[in-house]
């Protein structure tokens, strides 16, 4: 019986002294789950106050009346009794609450602030300032599709 006691002690010691299982690979019948996909921002890179600046925009001003449309095909600046000015497309440079587009003698500055054109009850998501040849004009801006959908 004594031999059995010694045998039990030896087995306990051998078990306690044996190296731990260092294989950290998952068992083949239970593979690790695939890593979650990287989070993709829901907002476009050129976004200001919820407006995607890479989509067509319409800027409008009164006193004097003027408009600017931006799209991938270009920029068109219109004023009554003046020839339209058409420029090539250019991207906006966006900061936290402003966006700016500079093109030759035309600069467009947008601010993330609700705007009223003063002539309707329409609220625009952006305030606009257009400077052309040193003349500064104030107005509002919105995605062109929003303005087309809300026409009276």
Secondary structure, DSSP 8 states (H G I E B T S, - for coil): -HHHHHHHHHHHHHHHHS------S--TTS-----------SS-SSEETTEETTS-EEEEETTTTEEEEEETTEEEEEETTS--EEE-----EE-SSEEEEEETTEEEEEESS-EE-SSSS-EESEEEEEEETTEEEEEEEEEHHHHHHT--
